[in-house]
Amino acid sequence: MSTEKELQTRSESKCELCSATEALNVYEVPPTSDGSANEAVLLCETCLEQVENPEKIDLHHWHCLNDSMWSQVPAVQVMAWRMLTRLSSEGWAQDLLDMLYLDEETLTWAQAAGEGANEEDTVKHIDSNGAVLQAGDTVTLIKDLNVKGGGFTAKRGTAVRGISLVSDNPEHIEGKISGQQIVILTKFVKKST
């Protein structure tokens, strides 16, 4: 039996990531594949294009991983892990990734393509518009904030200069407002240019 026939039987002629039934292709899961069904998955054109071209990712399409990540097939688990890792800046994808369990051998295979290696090492602080914040940046408040313990309200439009990043929490930055050092949630600021 050919690899494609085996994959069609295993997947019931559906994309193994999103369950689409049209334009299915055999995808050999890198970095090494012996061409067997155990090291390949059946993908629709939409999934295949986005797997091979990360810049074309449609976030809404990948909500399908909520179901396919529970597959008992290691090759499907590897692909689900890699795509969730690519999308880990999205809260829902990170939540799914936190739930996904791979045995040691499958996890080693999933990590072998280098997916997510850099993201795990660095915490990114993102403002309300999706811009990456750096230490020393100037940000502007996008809403009035009650400063607990400070006895004042930081008004929308206030510039906070020379921010510092909270290293273990990507949602927090620190800055001075009215001479007082405070912690600010990144979702309430926008980076000034």
Secondary structure as UniProt FT lines:
FT   HELIX           3..11
FT   TURN            16..18
FT   STRAND          24..28
FT   HELIX           37..39
FT   STRAND          40..44
FT   HELIX           45..52
FT   HELIX           54..56
FT   HELIX           59..64
FT   HELIX           65..68
FT   TURN            69..70
FT   HELIX           74..86
FT   TURN            87..89
FT   HELIX           91..99
FT   HELIX           104..111
FT   TURN            112..113
FT   TURN            115..116
FT   HELIX           117..121
FT   STRAND          125..126
FT   TURN            128..129
FT   STRAND          132..133
FT   TURN            135..136
FT   STRAND          139..141
FT   STRAND          145..147
FT   TURN            148..151
FT   STRAND          152..154
FT   TURN            156..157
FT   STRAND          159..160
FT   STRAND          164..165
FT   TURN            167..168
FT   TURN            170..171
FT   STRAND          172..177
FT   TURN            178..179
FT   STRAND          180..185
FT   HELIX           186..188
FT   STRAND          189..191
//
